Amino acid sequence: MKKYTLKKPAGELHLVHPQQFQIDYKNELNPAQYEAATSVNGPHLIVAGAGTGKTRTIVYRVAFMVELGVKPEHILLLTFTRKAAQEMLRRASIVLDYRCEKVAGGTFHSFANLTLRKHAPLLGYDRSFTILDQGDAEDVVNLIRTRLKLDTKERRFPRKETLYDLHSRSINTVTPVADLLAADYPHYLELESDIRKVHDMYTEYKKSHNLMDYDDLLLNLVRLLKEQESIRADVSNRYKYIMVDEYQDTNKLQSEIVRLLAYKHRNVMVVGDDSQSIYAFRGASIRNILDFPEEFRECKVIKLEENYRSTQAILNVANEILQRALD
């Protein structure tokens, strides 16, 4: 007769008794930080204002998961600078041990680059594709602008910086160029056809010359994960626990990447402050953090509200400003 056994849900762990941990997490963290650092499975939104110990919480959560028995290589920490990720993992290693250094950490762009290097041929690129920085990308746009003879004195045509900005924001916000022109550059609306021509030729030029700019890294990672189900499953199975810092500064493509990476297990924790966003020029959308509980219905929201950086007088002024902004 076939025997049946009860299996624990995919991705879940049996908690180790706290007495077996090297770190006394309860005494090292305040109650809200402790709850965030020791919440492992499922989606979580950590709302953390400046000075509330956000970085400390992330560092201890990395250590907690490793102590719990999660393999470091199954943890992915995405931040906005490589230095921030390295510093967090270095601190986690000091708090616990060298195992934390094996956690995968970096920016969305560096993660996309590493993933695309393995699978670029599936998207029509060679694995040795070259990455254009912003200056090089603007020069390519200008080359196309010149080839199309759009830089004449007879009419005013957008500069290379403006053209590249339109292209970049169109990609990052998933918005048609025409809509961006209407909203931000109405005086160029009559040139929409030629601007779109530059946009299309720039895209074709990059593809034919095996080039990607920073926006392509995100766009092509989304394409890869959407179009290649086996690769999406493989990546999601490899990174079973995902953490994203400064989530309020992510754009539409980055939030889509998070959803695709977590689709197998939904073990994703995003950390951010819904009252601040500093990278709007990169297409960042505050909607990502506001809508996260809607995207992940079973999401648990934890607020870090104890401030360690400012005096109460300063906090009172800040709270009053925020309240007036919301009224």
C-alpha positions in Angstrom: 0.0 0.0 0.0 1.3 3.5 -0.9 2.3 5.6 2.1 1.4 9.2 2.4 3.5 11.7 4.3 2.6 15.3 5.4 5.0 17.8 3.7 5.6 21.3 4.9 4.6 24.0 2.3 7.3 24.9 -0.2 9.9 27.4 1.1 8.9 27.1 4.8 11.3 26.2 7.6 11.0 24.7 11.0 12.2 27.4 13.4 15.2 26.6 15.5 14.7 27.2 19.2 16.0 30.7 20.1 18.3 29.2 22.7 20.3 27.7 19.9 21.0 31.0 18.2 24.3 32.8 18.6 22.6 36.2 18.6 20.0 37.3 21.2 17.8 39.1 18.6 15.2 40.2 21.1 17.7 42.2 23.1 19.6 43.5 20.1 16.4 45.0 18.4 13.4 46.9 19.5 10.0 45.0 19.2 9.2 46.3 15.7 12.7 45.6 14.4 12.6 42.1 16.0 9.3 41.3 14.3 10.7 42.4 10.9 14.0 40.6 11.3 12.4 37.3 12.4 9.6 37.3 9.8 10.8 34.9 7.2 8.1 33.3 5.0 5.6 35.2 2.8 5.5 38.8 1.6 6.3 41.6 4.0 6.3 45.4 3.7 8.5 47.2 6.2 7.7 50.9 6.4 10.8 52.5 7.9 11.4 56.3 8.1 14.8 57.9 8.4 16.6 57.1 11.6 14.4 54.1 12.6 17.1 51.5 12.2 16.2 50.2 8.8 19.7 49.0 7.9 20.2 47.4 11.3 17.0 45.5 10.8 18.0 44.2 7.3 21.5 43.2 8.7 19.9 41.2 11.5 17.4 39.6 9.2 20.1 38.3 7.0 21.9 36.9 10.1 18.6 35.5 11.4 17.8 33.6 8.2 21.3 32.2 8.0 21.1 31.0 11.6 17.7 29.6 10.9 19.2 27.3 8.3 18.5 29.2 5.0 21.4 28.7 2.6 23.0 32.1 2.1 23.0 31.5 -1.7 19.2 31.3 -1.6 19.0 34.9 -0.2 18.9 37.8 -2.6 19.4 41.4 -1.3 18.7 44.1 -3.9 19.8 47.7 -3.1 20.3 50.9 -5.1 24.1 50.9 -4.8 26.5 48.0 -4.8 28.3 49.7 -1.9 25.1 49.6 0.2 24.7 45.8 -0.4 28.3 45.1 0.4 28.2 47.1 3.6 25.0 45.4 4.8 26.5 41.9 4.2 29.8 42.9 5.8 27.9 44.0 8.9 25.9 40.8 8.9 29.1 38.9 8.8 30.5 40.8 11.8 27.2 40.2 13.7 27.1 36.5 12.8 29.9 34.9 10.7 31.4 34.6 7.2 28.4 32.7 5.9 26.6 36.0 5.4 29.2 37.1 2.8 27.8 34.3 0.6 24.4 36.0 0.3 23.8 37.4 -3.2 23.7 41.1 -3.0 23.8 44.0 -5.4 21.7 46.4 -7.5 18.9 45.6 -9.9 21.2 46.4 -12.8 24.1 44.2 -11.6 21.7 41.3 -11.0 20.2 41.8 -14.4 23.6 41.9 -16.0 24.7 38.6 -14.4 21.5 36.9 -15.4 21.5 38.2 -18.9 25.2 37.1 -19.5 24.0 33.5 -19.1 20.9 33.8 -21.3 21.4 36.7 -23.7 21.2 34.5 -26.9 17.6 33.7 -26.1 16.9 37.5 -26.6 19.0 37.8 -29.7 22.2 39.1 -28.1 25.6 37.7 -27.7 26.8 37.0 -24.2 29.6 39.5 -24.6 27.2 42.4 -25.1 28.6 45.8 -24.2 26.8 48.1 -21.7 26.5 51.8 -22.6 26.7 54.3 -19.8 24.5 57.4 -20.0 27.2 59.5 -21.8 27.8 56.9 -24.4 24.0 56.3 -24.9 23.5 60.0 -25.4 26.2 60.1 -28.0 24.6 57.2 -29.9 21.3 59.1 -29.8 23.1 62.2 -31.2 24.6 60.1 -34.0 21.1 59.0 -35.0 19.8 62.5 -34.7 22.6 63.6 -37.1 22.0 60.8 -39.6 18.4 61.7 -39.8 19.4 65.4 -40.4 17.3 66.6 -37.5 20.0 68.9 -36.1 19.5 71.7 -38.6 19.1 75.3 -37.8 15.8 75.7 -39.6 13.8 74.2 -36.6 14.3 73.6 -33.0 14.8 69.9 -32.2 15.4 68.4 -28.8 19.0 68.0 -27.7 20.5 64.5 -27.3 20.1 64.7 -23.5 16.4 65.4 -23.8 15.9 62.7 -26.4 17.7 60.1 -24.2 15.7 61.2 -21.2 12.5 60.7 -23.1 13.6 57.3 -24.3 14.7 56.2 -20.8 11.6 57.4 -19.0 9.4 55.7 -21.7 11.1 52.4 -20.9 11.2 52.7 -17.1 7.7 54.0 -16.7 6.2 51.9 -19.5 4.7 55.0 -21.0 4.4 55.9 -24.7 6.7 58.7 -25.9 3.7 60.7 -27.1 2.2 60.8 -23.6 5.5 62.0 -22.1 5.7 64.7 -24.7 2.2 65.9 -23.9 2.9 65.9 -20.2 6.4 67.4 -20.1 7.4 68.7 -23.5 4.2 70.0 -25.2 6.3 72.4 -27.3 7.8 69.4 -29.0 4.5 67.6 -29.8 4.6 68.7 -33.4 7.9 66.8 -33.7 6.5 63.6 -32.2 6.9 61.6 -35.4 10.6 62.4 -35.8 11.2 61.9 -32.0 9.7 58.4 -32.3 11.9 57.7 -35.3 15.0 58.5 -33.2 13.6 56.3 -30.4 13.0 53.4 -32.8 16.4 53.7 -34.6 18.2 54.0 -31.3 16.6 50.7 -30.2 17.5 49.0 -33.5 21.1 50.4 -33.4 21.7 48.9 -30.0 20.4 45.5 -31.0 22.4 45.3 -34.2 25.6 46.4 -32.5 25.2 44.0 -29.4 24.7 47.0 -27.0 22.5 47.5 -24.0 22.1 50.6 -21.9 21.1 50.6 -18.3 17.4 50.6 -19.1 17.8 47.6 -21.4 19.3 45.6 -18.6 16.0 45.9 -16.7 13.8 45.6 -19.7 15.5 42.5 -21.1 15.5 40.8 -17.7 11.7 41.3 -17.6 11.5 39.9 -21.1 13.6 36.9 -20.2 11.7 36.1 -17.1 8.3 36.5 -18.8 9.1 34.7 -22.0 11.2 31.8 -20.7 9.2 30.0 -18.1 11.9 27.4 -17.3 14.4 30.2 -16.6 11.9 32.1 -14.5 11.3 29.0 -12.4 15.0 28.3 -12.0 15.8 31.8 -10.9 12.8 31.9 -8.5 13.8 28.5 -7.0 17.4 29.6 -6.6 16.6 32.8 -4.8 14.0 31.7 -2.3 14.1 34.8 -0.1 14.2 38.2 -1.6 14.8 41.5 0.1 14.6 44.9 -1.5 15.8 48.1 0.1 14.5 51.6 -0.7 11.5 50.2 -2.4 9.9 53.6 -2.7 12.6 54.4 -5.3 11.9 51.5 -7.6 10.3 52.0 -11.0 7.7 50.0 -12.8 10.2 47.6 -14.4 11.9 46.9 -11.0 8.6 46.2 -9.3 7.8 43.8 -12.1 11.2 42.1 -11.6 10.4 41.6 -7.9 7.0 40.0 -8.8 8.6 37.7 -11.3 11.4 36.6 -9.0 9.0 35.8 -6.2 6.3 34.1 -8.2 7.2 30.6 -7.0 7.4 31.3 -3.3 6.3 34.9 -2.6 9.0 35.2 0.1 9.7 38.8 -0.5 10.4 41.6 1.9 10.5 45.2 0.7 11.7 48.0 2.9 11.0 51.7 2.3 9.4 54.9 3.4 6.2 56.0 1.6 6.8 59.6 2.6 10.0 60.0 0.6 11.3 59.3 -2.9 14.5 60.8 -4.3 14.9 59.0 -7.6 11.9 60.2 -9.5 14.0 61.1 -12.5 14.7 57.4 -13.0 11.1 56.7 -13.4 10.6 55.8 -9.7 7.0 55.4 -8.7 5.8 55.8 -5.2 2.8 53.6 -6.2 5.1 50.6 -6.0 5.3 50.8 -2.2 1.7 52.0 -1.8 0.3 49.2 -4.0 2.5 46.4 -2.6 -0.2 45.1 -0.2 -2.6 44.9 -3.2 0.0 43.0 -5.3 0.6 40.6 -2.5 -2.7 40.2 -0.7 -1.3 38.2 2.1 1.3 40.8 2.8 2.1 41.7 6.4 2.9 45.3 7.1 5.4 46.2 9.8 6.2 49.8 10.8 9.4 50.9 12.3 8.5 54.1 14.1 11.1 54.5 16.9 13.5 57.1 15.7 17.1 57.0 16.9 18.6 59.9 15.0 16.5 63.0 15.8 15.3 64.9 18.9 11.6 64.9 19.7 11.3 68.6 18.7 12.6 67.8 15.2 10.3 64.8 14.9 7.3 67.0 15.9 8.1 69.5 13.1 8.6 66.7 10.6 5.3 65.0 11.5 3.5 68.3 11.2 4.9 68.9 7.7 4.0 65.4 6.6 0.5 65.7 7.9 0.0 69.0 6.1 1.3 67.4 2.9 -1.3 64.7 3.2 -4.2 67.0 4.1 
